Amino acid sequence: MNLAARNFGSSGTAARLQFENIRHGYGGREIVRGVSLTAFPGKVLCLLGPSGSGKSTLLRIAAGLEIPHAGRLLINDVEASGPAGFLPPERRGVGLMFQDFALFPHMTVAANVAFGLTHVQKPARQAIAAEALARVGLAGYEAKYPHMLSGGEQQRVALARAVAPRPSVLLMDEPFSGLDSRLKDQVRADTLAVLRETGATVVVVTHDPEEAMGMADQIALLKDGELVQTGSARELFTRPNSVFAASFFSEINRFDALARDGNVETPFGTRPAPENLMNAELDLAVRLSDIRITTAEHPEATPATVLNRRYLGTSEHLTMRLEQGGDVVEASVGAGVLADGISRVFLIVADDSILMFEKQP
């Protein structure tokens, strides 16, 4: 029987997972502060943020490994955690893939994959495990043991085990963090292909913005236990709502400024202020990649002196000091764009490349 015939993890099994005003903490310290968020059926939601932002705590609450101090967790509108009661992990239809894969070293690959299929009769378990292994490209590995596999192969075994029971929601905690950087991209792409075919709702915890942008239908950016911004990768990159959000997805130059009478004095000249920030103290952000470097004077260009340049293969990282004001600015340009020995350059920054945010206390 093939995977298609079994309707393996089809989109019909996907569930909607909702966090409603979740609060939780440890030792008197609040780790999650009033987070409301929805993972939509059949989509990939990435919980993104630095260490200590509450990502893994939310995942553990979704799995039923933690009971929130306040708020509710709903799965298809059924309260799994909250004032009305608690649904045990085994009754949630939720799969969990751990950061360290958590494979049993004394069990074969097939036995590891079949471990969670206790509700299925033994002969069928073997068939389902074999199908799941074939799905992740490990057909024929059934009799091997985890220590005989590479890191990427162990990751795929863990994935096969997670999807074999056809969970309605699959939770993944930093699933690629233990992989070599050269292997990570391929394993991530293979994993995403499998997840798309299973059709489950997927929640991935990661601290890597590139990983989140490459996998997610929706990203939830967290900081200090609070939800900062949600949206698609494109929305969060092109329309960040804070300096923190802008800096999390790309390297930025940051400046203080003041909006007055509709204008802002920036290090790159006077620019119009946003309509909602006509008179306010501002944080300005300019991505390194949004600064264009030229050696020719230009009426809209800002002169600068090159302090340092680092060759990075396909690009160069430049550190410069603006001649007017003395601000130090960094930029990323293509390798070979700037000839060796150049010390004076001119910077051109488009109006829409200067991100402006009201300064937060």
C-alpha positions as CSV (number, residue, x, y, z in Angstrom):
1,M,0.0,0.0,0.0
2,N,1.5,3.4,-0.9
3,L,1.3,6.6,1.0
4,A,-1.3,8.2,-1.3
5,A,-3.6,5.2,-0.9
6,R,-3.5,5.6,2.9
7,N,-4.2,9.3,2.6
8,F,-1.1,9.7,4.8
9,G,-1.5,12.8,6.9
10,S,-3.8,14.5,4.4
11,S,-4.9,18.1,4.8
12,G,-8.3,16.8,6.1
13,T,-6.6,15.8,9.4
14,A,-5.0,19.2,10.0
15,A,-6.2,21.2,13.0
16,R,-6.4,24.8,14.0
17,L,-4.3,25.5,17.1
18,Q,-5.1,28.7,19.1
19,F,-3.2,30.3,22.0
20,E,-5.6,32.7,23.8
21,N,-3.9,35.2,26.1
22,I,-1.4,32.6,27.4
23,R,0.6,33.4,30.5
24,H,3.2,31.2,32.1
25,G,6.4,31.3,34.1
26,Y,8.8,29.6,36.4
27,G,10.1,30.5,39.9
28,G,8.0,33.7,40.1
29,R,9.3,35.0,36.7
30,E,6.8,35.3,33.9
31,I,8.2,33.7,30.7
32,V,5.1,34.1,28.4
33,R,3.0,37.3,28.7
34,G,-0.4,37.3,27.3
35,V,0.3,35.7,23.9
36,S,-2.6,35.2,21.5
37,L,-1.8,33.4,18.3
38,T,-3.3,31.0,15.8
39,A,-1.7,28.2,13.8
40,F,-3.9,27.6,10.8
41,P,-4.8,24.2,9.4
42,G,-2.2,22.7,7.0
43,K,0.2,25.7,7.4
44,V,3.6,26.1,8.9
45,L,3.9,28.6,11.8
46,C,7.4,29.5,13.0
47,L,7.8,30.8,16.5
48,L,10.9,33.0,16.1
49,G,12.9,34.9,18.7
50,P,16.0,35.1,20.8
51,S,16.7,32.8,23.7
52,G,14.3,33.4,26.6
53,S,11.5,34.8,24.4
54,G,9.1,32.1,25.4
55,K,9.1,30.0,22.1
56,S,9.8,26.6,23.6
57,T,7.4,27.3,26.5
58,L,4.6,27.9,24.1
59,L,5.5,24.7,22.3
60,R,5.4,22.7,25.5
61,I,2.0,24.2,26.4
62,A,0.7,23.1,23.0
63,A,2.0,19.6,23.5
64,G,0.5,19.3,27.0
65,L,3.8,19.1,28.8
66,E,3.1,22.4,30.6
67,I,-0.2,23.8,32.0
68,P,-0.4,27.6,31.4
69,H,-1.0,29.8,34.5
70,A,-3.6,31.7,32.6
71,G,-5.3,31.7,29.2
72,R,-6.5,28.9,27.0
73,L,-5.1,26.5,24.4
74,L,-7.7,25.4,21.8
75,I,-7.4,22.6,19.2
76,N,-10.2,22.9,16.6
77,D,-12.1,25.0,19.2
78,V,-11.8,22.3,21.8
79,E,-10.2,23.5,25.0
80,A,-7.0,21.4,25.6
81,S,-5.7,23.6,28.4
82,G,-7.6,26.2,30.3
83,P,-10.1,26.9,33.1
84,A,-12.5,24.3,31.7
85,G,-10.0,21.5,32.0
86,F,-6.9,19.8,30.6
87,L,-6.6,17.3,27.8
88,P,-3.7,14.9,28.2
89,P,-1.0,14.9,25.6
90,E,-1.9,11.5,24.2
91,R,-5.5,12.7,23.4
92,R,-4.5,15.9,21.6
93,G,-3.5,14.4,18.2
94,V,-0.3,16.3,18.5
95,G,3.2,15.1,17.5
96,L,6.4,16.4,19.0
97,M,9.8,16.4,17.4
98,F,12.6,17.2,19.8
99,Q,15.8,19.2,19.2
100,D,18.1,16.2,19.9
101,F,15.8,13.8,17.9
102,A,15.4,11.6,21.1
103,L,16.0,8.3,19.2
104,F,16.2,5.1,21.3
105,P,19.8,3.8,20.8
106,H,18.9,0.2,21.6
107,M,16.0,0.1,19.0
108,T,16.2,-0.3,15.3
109,V,15.2,2.5,13.0
110,A,11.9,0.7,12.3
111,A,11.2,0.2,16.0
112,N,11.9,3.9,16.7
113,V,9.5,5.0,14.0
114,A,6.8,2.5,15.2
115,F,7.2,3.5,18.8
116,G,4.3,5.9,18.8
117,L,1.9,3.6,16.9
118,T,0.5,1.8,20.0
119,H,-3.0,2.2,18.8
120,V,-2.2,0.1,15.7
121,Q,-1.9,-3.6,15.6
122,K,1.7,-4.9,15.3
123,P,1.7,-6.1,11.7
124,A,0.3,-2.8,10.5
125,R,2.9,-0.9,12.6
126,Q,5.7,-2.4,10.5
127,A,4.0,-1.4,7.3
128,I,3.3,2.2,8.4
129,A,6.9,2.5,9.7
130,A,8.3,1.3,6.4
131,E,6.0,3.7,4.5
132,A,7.1,6.7,6.7
133,L,10.7,5.8,6.2
134,A,10.2,5.6,2.4
135,R,8.6,9.0,2.6
136,V,11.7,10.6,4.1
137,G,14.0,8.8,1.7
138,L,15.2,6.0,4.1
139,A,13.6,2.9,2.6
140,G,15.8,-0.1,3.4
141,Y,17.1,1.4,6.7
142,E,14.6,-0.5,8.9
143,A,17.2,-2.8,10.5
144,K,19.8,-0.2,11.2
145,Y,20.4,1.4,14.6
146,P,20.7,5.2,15.3
147,H,24.5,5.1,15.9
148,M,24.9,3.8,12.3
149,L,23.3,6.9,10.8
150,S,24.6,10.4,10.0
151,G,23.1,13.4,11.7
152,G,20.9,14.1,8.7
153,E,19.7,10.5,8.6
154,Q,18.9,10.6,12.3
155,Q,16.9,13.8,11.8
156,R,14.9,12.1,9.0
157,V,14.2,9.1,11.3
158,A,12.9,11.5,13.9
159,L,10.7,13.1,11.3
160,A,9.3,9.8,10.1
161,R,8.5,8.8,13.7
162,A,6.7,12.2,14.2
163,V,4.6,11.9,11.1
164,A,3.8,8.2,11.2
165,P,0.8,8.5,13.5
166,R,-0.6,11.2,11.2
167,P,-0.9,13.9,13.9
168,S,-3.2,16.8,13.3
169,V,-0.6,19.2,14.7
170,L,3.2,18.6,14.5
171,L,5.4,20.6,16.9
172,M,9.1,20.9,16.1
173,D,11.6,22.3,18.6
174,E,14.7,23.7,16.9
175,P,14.8,20.6,14.6
176,F,17.8,21.5,12.6
177,S,20.1,23.1,15.2
178,G,22.3,20.1,15.6
179,L,23.1,19.7,11.9
180,D,26.2,20.8,10.1
181,S,25.5,24.2,8.3
182,R,26.3,22.7,4.9
183,L,23.8,19.9,5.5
184,K,21.1,22.0,7.1
185,D,19.7,23.6,3.9
186,Q,19.1,20.3,2.2
187,V,17.6,18.6,5.2
188,R,15.4,21.6,5.8
189,A,14.2,21.6,2.2
190,D,13.5,17.8,2.3
191,T,11.7,18.2,5.6
192,L,9.5,21.0,4.3
193,A,8.6,18.9,1.3
194,V,7.5,16.0,3.6
195,L,5.5,18.4,5.9
196,R,3.7,19.8,2.9
197,E,2.7,16.4,1.8
198,T,1.4,15.2,5.2
199,G,-0.8,18.3,5.3
200,A,-0.5,18.6,9.1
201,T,-0.5,21.9,10.9
202,V,3.1,22.6,11.8
203,V,4.6,24.8,14.6
204,V,8.4,25.2,14.4
205,V,10.5,26.8,17.1
206,T,13.6,28.5,15.8
207,H,16.0,31.4,16.6
208,D,17.2,31.5,13.0
209,P,15.3,34.2,10.9
210,E,16.6,32.7,7.6
211,E,15.2,29.3,8.6
212,A,11.8,30.9,9.6
213,M,11.6,32.8,6.3
214,G,12.4,29.7,4.3
215,M,9.8,27.5,6.0
216,A,7.0,29.5,7.3
217,D,3.6,30.5,5.9
218,Q,3.4,32.6,9.0
219,I,6.0,33.9,11.4
220,A,5.4,35.0,15.0
221,L,8.2,37.1,16.3
222,L,8.6,37.0,20.1
223,K,10.7,39.1,22.6
224,D,10.7,38.7,26.4
225,G,7.6,36.6,26.3
226,E,5.5,39.0,24.3
227,L,4.3,38.8,20.7
228,V,6.1,41.5,18.7
229,Q,4.7,41.0,15.2
230,T,3.1,38.3,13.1
231,G,2.8,37.9,9.3
232,S,4.4,36.3,6.3
233,A,8.2,36.5,5.8
234,R,7.7,39.2,3.2
235,E,5.5,41.3,5.5
236,L,7.9,41.1,8.5
237,F,10.9,41.9,6.3
238,T,9.4,44.8,4.3
239,R,7.1,46.2,7.0
240,P,8.7,45.7,10.4
241,N,6.8,47.4,13.2
242,S,9.9,48.1,15.4
243,V,13.6,48.5,15.4
244,F,13.8,45.1,17.0
245,A,11.8,43.4,14.2
246,A,13.9,45.2,11.6
247,S,17.2,44.1,13.2
248,F,16.1,40.5,13.7
249,F,15.8,39.9,10.0
250,S,18.8,41.8,8.7
251,E,21.8,43.7,9.8
252,I,21.0,47.4,10.3
253,N,22.6,50.8,11.0
254,R,20.6,52.5,13.8
255,F,20.4,56.2,14.4
256,D,18.5,58.6,16.7
257,A,16.5,61.3,15.1
258,L,13.7,63.8,15.7
259,A,10.6,64.4,13.5
260,R,9.6,68.0,13.5
261,D,7.0,69.7,11.3
262,G,6.8,66.8,9.0
263,N,10.5,66.4,8.3
264,V,13.3,64.2,9.7
265,E,17.0,65.1,9.7
266,T,18.8,61.9,8.9
267,P,22.5,61.2,8.4
268,F,21.6,61.0,4.7
269,G,19.8,64.2,4.5
270,T,16.3,65.6,5.3
271,R,13.5,63.2,4.6
272,P,9.7,63.3,5.0
273,A,8.4,62.0,8.3
274,P,5.7,59.3,8.4
275,E,2.2,60.7,8.7
276,N,1.7,59.2,12.1
277,L,5.1,60.5,13.4
278,M,5.1,64.2,12.4
279,N,6.6,65.4,15.7
280,A,8.3,62.6,17.7
281,E,11.6,61.2,18.8
282,L,12.5,58.4,16.3
283,D,14.7,55.4,15.9
284,L,16.0,55.1,12.3
285,A,17.2,51.9,10.7
286,V,18.9,51.4,7.4
287,R,19.8,47.9,6.2
288,L,23.4,47.3,5.2
289,S,22.2,46.0,1.8
290,D,20.1,49.2,1.2
291,I,23.2,51.5,1.0
292,R,24.5,52.0,-2.5
293,I,28.2,52.9,-2.8
294,T,29.6,55.1,-5.6
295,T,33.0,56.8,-6.1
296,A,31.4,59.6,-8.1
297,E,29.9,62.7,-6.5
298,H,26.1,62.9,-6.7
299,P,23.8,65.7,-5.4
300,E,21.8,63.2,-3.3
301,A,24.9,61.3,-2.1
302,T,26.5,61.5,1.4
303,P,30.3,61.6,1.4
304,A,32.1,59.1,3.7
305,T,35.6,57.8,4.5
306,V,36.3,54.1,4.4
307,L,37.6,52.9,7.7
308,N,37.7,49.2,7.1
309,R,36.6,46.6,4.5
310,R,36.3,42.8,4.9
311,Y,36.2,40.5,1.9
312,L,33.6,37.8,2.3
313,G,33.8,36.0,-1.0
314,T,30.7,37.2,-2.9
315,S,30.4,40.4,-1.0
316,E,32.4,43.0,1.0
317,H,31.6,44.5,4.4
318,L,32.5,48.2,4.6
319,T,32.8,50.3,7.7
320,M,32.7,54.1,6.9
321,R,32.6,57.4,8.7
322,L,30.2,60.1,7.4
323,E,32.0,63.3,6.7
324,Q,29.1,65.3,8.0
325,G,28.1,64.4,11.6
326,G,30.7,61.7,12.0
327,D,28.3,58.8,12.3
328,V,29.9,55.3,11.6
329,V,28.0,53.4,9.0
330,E,28.3,49.8,7.7
331,A,27.3,48.5,4.3
332,S,27.4,45.3,2.3
333,V,28.3,45.5,-1.4
334,G,29.1,43.0,-4.0
335,A,32.7,41.9,-4.2
336,G,34.6,43.9,-6.8
337,V,32.2,46.8,-6.8
338,L,34.7,49.0,-5.1
339,A,38.3,49.0,-6.4
340,D,41.2,48.4,-3.9
341,G,42.7,51.5,-2.4
342,I,39.5,53.7,-2.5
343,S,39.2,55.7,0.7
344,R,36.5,58.3,-0.1
345,V,33.1,57.1,-1.3
346,F,29.5,58.5,-1.6
347,L,26.5,56.8,-0.1
348,I,23.0,56.8,-1.7
349,V,20.0,55.7,0.4
350,A,16.5,55.8,-1.0
351,D,13.7,57.4,1.0
352,D,11.9,54.1,1.5
353,S,15.1,52.4,2.7
354,I,15.2,54.6,5.9
355,L,12.9,52.8,8.3
356,M,11.4,55.1,10.9
357,F,9.9,54.1,14.3
358,E,8.7,56.0,17.3
359,K,11.3,55.7,20.0
360,Q,10.2,53.3,22.7
361,P,10.8,54.1,26.4
